[in-house]
Amino acid sequence: MKNTAKEMYSIVTSWLEEHHRMRLSSNVEGRKDFIHVMLSTLEGVKFSEFDQDTVFKRFPLTLIVAGTESTSVTMAWAVALLLNNPDVLKESPT
């Protein structure tokens, strides 16, 4: 789990560095993606404890983890409900 988190953090860091380079070279036209919008939104915002890069890096990671967790919880509930209702389980496609 820690290795996966480190790898994801590394990927998000590389995205951030790439977009910082693009913004410095003014090579942003035509490529306004999620990262560009996020950086533009954070521009000029002051955070008491964290710098903008740290805030940015946490946001995509939170989205990924939240999406993964909600899917796994939904699947666990579906299996639990099917196991507790054998008549429905028999009718379900195999």
C-alpha positions in Angstrom: 0.0 0.0 0.0 2.8 2.4 0.9 4.6 1.7 -2.4 1.4 2.3 -4.4 0.9 5.7 -2.5 4.5 6.7 -3.2 4.1 5.8 -6.9 0.8 7.7 -7.2 2.5 10.7 -5.4 5.4 10.5 -7.9 3.0 10.5 -10.9 1.1 13.5 -9.5 4.4 15.3 -8.8 5.5 14.8 -12.4 2.2 16.1 -13.7 2.6 19.2 -11.6 6.2 19.8 -12.7 5.2 19.4 -16.3 2.4 21.9 -16.0 4.7 24.4 -14.1 7.2 24.1 -17.0 4.4 24.7 -19.5 3.1 27.7 -17.7 6.6 29.2 -17.5 7.1 28.7 -21.2 3.6 30.1 -22.0 2.9 26.9 -23.8 -0.6 26.4 -22.3 -2.9 27.6 -25.1 -5.1 24.8 -26.3 -4.2 22.6 -23.4 -6.4 23.7 -20.6 -7.0 20.4 -18.7 -7.9 19.7 -15.1 -4.4 20.4 -13.8 -4.3 23.7 -15.6 -7.6 24.8 -14.2 -6.6 23.6 -10.7 -3.3 25.6 -10.8 -5.1 28.7 -12.1 -7.7 28.3 -9.3 -5.0 28.0 -6.6 -2.9 30.9 -8.0 -2.7 33.7 -5.4 -4.5 31.7 -2.7 -2.7 31.6 0.6 -2.8 28.5 2.8 -1.8 28.8 6.4 -0.1 25.4 6.8 0.6 24.1 3.2 2.0 25.5 0.0 0.0 25.4 -3.2 1.9 22.4 -4.6 1.1 20.3 -1.6 -2.6 21.2 -1.7 -2.7 20.4 -5.4 -0.9 17.0 -5.0 -3.4 16.0 -2.3 -6.5 16.7 -4.3 -6.1 14.2 -7.2 -4.9 11.6 -4.7 -8.0 12.2 -2.6 -10.2 11.8 -5.7 -8.6 8.5 -6.7 -8.8 7.1 -3.2 -12.4 8.2 -2.7 -13.4 6.7 -6.0 -11.7 3.4 -5.2 -13.1 3.2 -1.6 -16.7 3.9 -2.7 -16.5 1.2 -5.4 -15.1 -1.4 -3.0 -17.6 -0.6 -0.3 -20.5 -0.8 -2.9 -19.2 -4.2 -4.1 -18.9 -5.5 -0.5 -22.5 -4.5 0.2 -23.7 -6.1 -3.0 -22.1 -9.4 -2.1 -23.3 -9.2 1.5 -26.9 -8.6 0.3 -26.8 -11.4 -2.2 -25.4 -13.8 0.4 -28.1 -12.8 2.9 -30.8 -13.3 0.2 -30.2 -16.8 -1.3 -33.5 -16.6 -3.4 -32.2 -13.5 -5.2 -28.8 -15.0 -5.5 -30.3 -18.1 -7.3 -32.0 -15.8 -9.8 -29.0 -13.7 -10.6 -27.0 -14.5 -13.7 -23.9 -16.5 -13.2 
